[in-house]
Amino acid sequence: MSSLARERRLLVFHTGGTIGMREGPRGFAPSRGALVQTIAATPQLHDPSVVIGERDGRPVLTTPPFASGLRVRYELLEHEPLLDSANLDLSHWARFAEDIGRFHDEFDGFVVLHGTDTMAFTASALSFMLEGLAKPVVLTGSQIPLVRLRNDGLDNFLGALGLAALHPIPEVMLYFHHKLLRGNRASKHDASSLDAFDSPNVPPLAVVGIDVEVTEALRLSPDERPFRVCTELCPHVASLRIYPGITAEVLANFLRPPLEGLVLETYGSGNGPERADILDVLREAVGRGVLVLNVTQCPRGEVRADYQVGRALAEAGVIAGGDLTSEAAMAKLALVLGQRAREGWSREEQVRRLQTPIRGEMS
């Protein structure tokens, strides 16, 4: 906590996304330096009676007092380049994690401003990459740019600042439209609503209405491991949605090297076509070391071996992913595959790690 009794210090990473965009000749796009100008003109995000400071080249902004009397004093670090989140790749996840690691001991918590398209992927990845995290990391963004008169960015940004500072939960989370979600349980479920994110298999960690209602029963046990940033991620992972009529040739082509891990999105509780040619292709891929992780296409529910067709996939070496979201499954698979070469893990150890909860990502 900050040495000032009535203040919390946060670091806000502006990675890009709609919240800080301005309209240009080809539509809305990230604009360097524009966000701080908008914040300075928004009295809920910066108290106009307080002079905007600067520290190590970063603007220092201060909210008016919250109801508790506490202010949030936050520094804004803009990434270069600012990105539409559709352009993110695994190297950006590593950079975000390394930046949080670099400042971990210096601030009370962190807010990451991020585009909505891949926010759930980033939240999942960071939850696995920030081992032993002892401070809140809250991702947020908006569907309408903050510069617009009518927007959702103000509510989301101010809510994320308040939750990170006044209700600190030491994990990676996603705050959007009055709901604080566990980051590795969140998915974007609506492209045109302001209520864009959901956590299908776990209730929100907190709901913000007139009061902030935190669900204490959902808090994770403290992560006793020393804080460490894990950036070893395998880029050779992919996701494939099973569909009626999928051919063995298509699946075999998808599983060709250099692919090392596949999230297989199956029907219902983990079912797929019980066809010899499909199962043979999966068996061959598993035999040469490919990890195939089975998650359901359904927004809610989990993979279970209740049906013969589901058991056939398991017998071919496909790994049951429980109630992992597709986003969390991709991120966890990339992490396990990224670490296996260094650690020399056997297949059994890789499967165990995929099926063991790390940070509340699965039941």
C-alpha positions in Angstrom: 0.0 0.0 0.0 1.1 3.6 -0.6 2.8 5.4 2.2 0.0 8.0 2.0 -2.9 6.8 4.2 -5.7 8.2 2.1 -4.3 7.2 -1.3 -3.6 4.0 -3.3 -1.1 3.9 -6.1 -1.8 2.1 -9.3 -0.1 1.6 -12.6 -2.4 1.7 -15.6 -1.1 0.1 -18.8 -2.7 1.4 -22.0 -2.1 -1.3 -24.6 -4.6 0.0 -27.1 -8.2 -0.9 -27.8 -11.4 1.0 -28.3 -11.4 2.9 -25.0 -8.5 5.2 -26.1 -9.2 5.4 -29.8 -9.9 8.5 -31.9 -11.7 8.6 -35.2 -9.4 8.9 -38.2 -9.8 8.8 -42.0 -10.1 5.0 -42.0 -12.3 4.7 -38.8 -11.5 4.4 -35.1 -7.8 3.6 -34.4 -5.4 3.9 -31.4 -3.9 7.4 -31.1 -0.8 7.9 -29.0 -1.2 10.6 -26.3 -4.9 11.0 -26.9 -6.1 9.0 -23.9 -4.4 11.2 -21.3 -6.0 14.3 -22.9 -9.4 12.7 -22.6 -8.8 11.7 -19.0 -7.6 15.2 -18.1 -10.9 16.5 -19.4 -13.0 13.9 -17.5 -13.4 15.1 -13.8 -14.4 11.6 -12.6 -11.0 10.2 -13.8 -8.8 13.2 -12.8 -9.6 15.8 -10.1 -9.3 19.1 -11.9 -8.0 20.7 -8.7 -4.9 18.5 -8.8 -2.0 19.3 -11.1 -1.2 16.5 -13.5 2.3 15.3 -12.6 4.9 13.3 -14.3 7.2 10.5 -13.2 9.8 8.8 -15.4 7.9 10.2 -18.5 4.6 8.9 -17.3 1.6 11.2 -16.6 0.5 11.0 -12.9 -3.3 11.4 -12.5 -5.5 11.5 -9.4 -9.2 10.6 -9.0 -11.5 12.6 -6.8 -12.1 10.9 -3.4 -14.2 7.7 -3.5 -17.0 7.3 -0.9 -14.4 6.0 1.6 -12.4 9.1 1.3 -9.6 7.4 -0.6 -8.2 8.7 -3.8 -6.5 6.7 -6.5 -3.2 8.1 -7.8 -2.3 6.4 -11.0 0.5 6.5 -13.5 -0.3 5.9 -17.2 2.1 3.8 -19.2 1.3 3.7 -22.9 2.7 0.8 -24.8 4.4 1.4 -28.1 2.9 0.7 -30.5 -0.7 0.9 -29.3 -2.6 -2.0 -30.8 -6.1 -2.9 -31.9 -6.4 -6.1 -29.8 -7.1 -8.1 -33.0 -3.4 -7.7 -33.8 -2.1 -9.1 -30.5 0.1 -12.2 -30.4 1.9 -14.2 -27.8 4.9 -11.8 -27.7 2.6 -9.1 -26.5 1.3 -11.3 -23.6 5.0 -11.8 -22.6 5.6 -8.1 -22.7 2.5 -7.3 -20.6 3.5 -9.9 -18.0 7.1 -8.6 -17.9 6.0 -5.1 -17.4 3.8 -6.1 -14.5 6.7 -8.0 -13.1 9.0 -5.0 -13.5 6.7 -2.8 -11.4 5.2 -5.4 -9.1 6.7 -4.2 -5.9 6.3 -0.5 -6.7 2.5 -0.2 -6.9 -0.6 -1.4 -5.0 -2.2 -2.8 -8.1 -2.5 -2.7 -11.9 -5.2 -1.9 -14.5 -4.7 -3.0 -18.1 -6.7 -1.1 -20.7 -7.2 -3.5 -23.6 -9.3 -4.1 -26.7 -12.3 -6.3 -26.2 -11.8 -8.7 -29.0 -8.9 -10.6 -27.3 -9.2 -9.4 -23.8 -10.4 -12.8 -22.4 -7.4 -14.5 -24.1 -5.0 -12.0 -22.5 -6.7 -12.2 -19.1 -6.3 -16.0 -19.2 -2.7 -15.9 -20.3 -1.7 -13.4 -17.6 -3.4 -15.5 -14.9 -1.0 -18.4 -15.7 2.1 -16.3 -16.5 2.1 -14.3 -13.2 2.9 -17.0 -10.8 2.6 -16.1 -7.1 0.8 -12.9 -7.9 0.0 -11.0 -4.7 -1.7 -7.8 -6.1 -4.8 -7.2 -8.2 -4.5 -7.0 -12.0 -7.7 -5.8 -13.6 -8.3 -5.7 -17.4 -10.9 -3.5 -18.8 -11.8 -1.6 -22.0 -15.0 -0.4 -23.7 -17.3 -0.9 -26.7 -17.5 2.9 -27.3 -14.4 5.1 -27.2 -14.0 7.3 -24.1 -13.8 10.4 -26.2 -17.4 9.9 -27.3 -20.1 11.8 -25.2 -22.0 8.6 -24.7 -19.6 5.8 -23.8 -19.1 2.8 -21.5 -15.4 3.5 -21.1 -15.8 5.9 -18.1 -17.8 3.4 -16.1 -15.5 0.5 -16.9 -12.3 2.5 -16.3 -13.4 4.1 -13.0 -14.8 0.8 -11.8 -11.6 -1.0 -12.5 -9.6 1.7 -10.7 -11.9 1.5 -7.7 -11.9 -2.3 -7.5 -8.1 -2.6 -7.9 -7.5 0.0 -5.2 -10.3 -0.4 -2.7 -11.3 -4.1 -3.0 -8.0 -5.7 -4.0 -8.2 -9.3 -4.9 -4.8 -10.8 -5.7 -5.4 -12.3 -9.1 -5.9 -11.4 -12.7 -9.5 -10.2 -13.4 -11.7 -8.7 -16.0 -14.1 -5.8 -15.2 -16.8 -4.9 -17.6 -20.4 -3.5 -17.3 -20.6 -3.7 -13.5 -19.1 -7.2 -13.2 -15.7 -8.3 -11.9 -14.9 -11.7 -13.5 -12.1 -14.1 -12.9 -9.9 -13.5 -15.9 -9.4 -17.1 -16.9 -13.1 -17.8 -16.6 -14.2 -14.9 -18.8 -15.4 -15.0 -22.5 -16.7 -12.3 -24.8 -20.2 -13.3 -25.5 -21.7 -10.2 -27.2 -20.2 -8.0 -30.0 -22.9 -5.4 -29.9 -23.9 -5.0 -26.3 -22.3 -3.0 -23.5 -22.6 -6.2 -21.4 -20.0 -7.9 -23.6 -18.4 -10.4 -21.2 -19.6 -13.4 -19.2 -18.2 -16.0 -16.9 -20.4 -19.0 -17.8 -19.4 -21.5 -15.2 -18.5 -19.3 -12.2 -20.4 -16.3 -10.8 -18.7 -12.8 -10.8 -16.2 -12.2 -8.1 -17.9 -8.8 -7.5 -20.9 -6.9 -8.8 -20.9 -3.1 -8.7 -24.3 -1.5 -8.2 -25.1 1.1 -5.5 -22.7 -0.9 -3.4 -19.9 -3.2 -4.3 -20.8 -6.7 -3.5 -17.8 -9.0 -3.3 -18.4 -12.8 -3.2 -15.9 -13.7 -0.6 -16.5 -17.5 -1.1 -15.0 -17.3 -4.5 -11.7 -15.9 -3.3 -8.8 -18.2 -4.1 -6.4 -19.4 -1.4 -3.3 -17.2 -1.3 -0.7 -18.3 -3.8 2.3 -19.0 -1.5 4.8 -19.4 -4.3 7.3 -16.6 -4.8 6.3 -14.1 -7.4 7.7 -15.1 -10.8 6.9 -14.1 -14.4 6.7 -17.1 -16.8 7.0 -16.1 -20.4 7.8 -19.5 -22.0 4.8 -19.9 -24.3 4.6 -22.3 -27.3 3.3 -20.5 -30.4 2.4 -23.8 -32.2 -1.1 -24.1 -30.7 -4.4 -23.9 -32.4 -8.1 -24.3 -31.9 -10.5 -26.4 -34.1 -14.3 -26.5 -33.8 -15.7 -30.0 -34.6 -18.6 -29.8 -37.1 -20.8 -32.3 -38.8 -19.0 -33.9 -41.8 -15.5 -32.9 -40.8 -13.1 -35.1 -42.8 -10.1 -37.0 -41.6 -8.1 -35.2 -44.3 -9.0 -31.8 -42.9 -8.2 -32.9 -39.3 -4.9 -34.5 -40.4 -3.8 -31.4 -42.3 -4.6 -29.3 -39.3 -2.5 -31.5 -37.0 0.6 -31.5 -39.2 3.8 -30.1 -37.8 4.8 -27.7 -36.5 1.5 -27.9 -34.5 2.2 -29.1 -30.9 -1.1 -28.5 -29.2 -4.8 -28.4 -30.3 -7.8 -27.2 -28.4 -10.6 -29.4 -29.8 -14.0 -27.8 -29.4 -16.5 -30.7 -29.3 -20.2 -31.1 -28.9 -22.1 -31.1 -25.6 -20.2 -32.8 -22.8 -17.1 -33.6 -25.0 -18.5 -35.6 -27.8 -17.2 -36.0 -31.4 -17.6 -38.3 -34.4 -16.9 -41.9 -33.5 -15.3 -42.7 -36.8 -12.3 -44.9 -37.3 -10.6 -42.5 -39.7 -11.0 -39.5 -37.3 -9.8 -41.5 -34.3 -6.8 -42.9 -36.2 -5.7 -39.3 -37.1 -6.0 -38.2 -33.5 -4.2 -41.4 -32.3 -1.3 -40.7 -34.7 -0.9 -37.1 -33.6 -1.0 -38.0 -29.9 1.6 -40.7 -30.6 4.1 -38.1 -31.9 3.6 -35.8 -28.9 0.7 -33.5 -29.9 -1.4 -32.5 -26.9 -5.1 -32.5 -27.8 -7.3 -30.8 -25.2 -11.0 -31.4 -25.3 -13.4 -28.5 -24.4 -17.1 -28.1 -25.0 -18.5 -25.7 -27.7 -21.3 -24.9 -25.3 -21.1 -21.7 -23.3 -21.9 -23.6 -20.1 -21.0 -27.0 -18.9 -18.0 -29.3 -19.0 -16.4 -32.2 -20.8 -17.4 -35.6 -19.2 -17.1 -39.1 -20.5 -20.9 -39.8 -20.2 -21.3 -41.0 -23.8 -19.6 -43.7 -25.9 -18.5 -41.1 -28.5 -16.8 -39.0 -25.7 -15.0 -42.1 -24.3 -13.8 -43.0 -27.8 -12.0 -39.6 -28.0 -10.4 -40.2 -24.6 -9.3 -43.7 -25.6 -7.5 -42.1 -28.6 -5.5 -39.9 -26.2 -7.6 -36.7 -26.2 -7.3 -35.0 -22.8 -10.5 -33.9 -21.1 -10.5 -30.2 -20.3 -13.3 -30.1 -17.8 -15.0 -26.7 -17.8 -12.1 -24.7 -19.2 -13.1 -21.9 -21.6 -11.6 -22.1 -25.0 -9.5 -19.0 -24.2 -8.1 -20.4 -21.0 -7.5 -23.8 -22.7 -5.4 -22.1 -25.4 -3.4 -20.1 -22.9 -2.8 -23.0 -20.6 -1.8 -25.3 -23.4 0.7 -22.7 -24.7 2.2 -22.4 -21.2 2.5 -26.2 -20.6 4.0 -26.8 -24.0 6.4 -23.8 -23.5 7.7 -25.2 -20.3 7.9 -28.9 -21.1 11.1 -28.7 -23.1 12.9 -26.8 -20.4 11.6 -29.1 -17.6 11.7 -32.4 -19.5 8.1 -33.3 -18.5 6.7 -36.6 -19.6 3.4 -36.8 -21.3 1.8 -37.9 -18.0 3.1 -34.8 -16.3 1.9 -32.6 -19.1 -1.6 -34.1 -18.8 -1.6 -33.8 -15.1 -0.7 -30.1 -15.3 -3.4 -29.4 -17.9 -6.0 -31.1 -15.7 -5.0 -29.6 -12.4 -6.3 -26.1 -11.5 -3.6 -23.5 -11.3 -5.5 -20.3 -10.6 -9.2 -21.2 -10.4 -9.5 -21.7 -14.2 -11.4 -25.0 -13.8 -13.6 -26.8 -11.3 
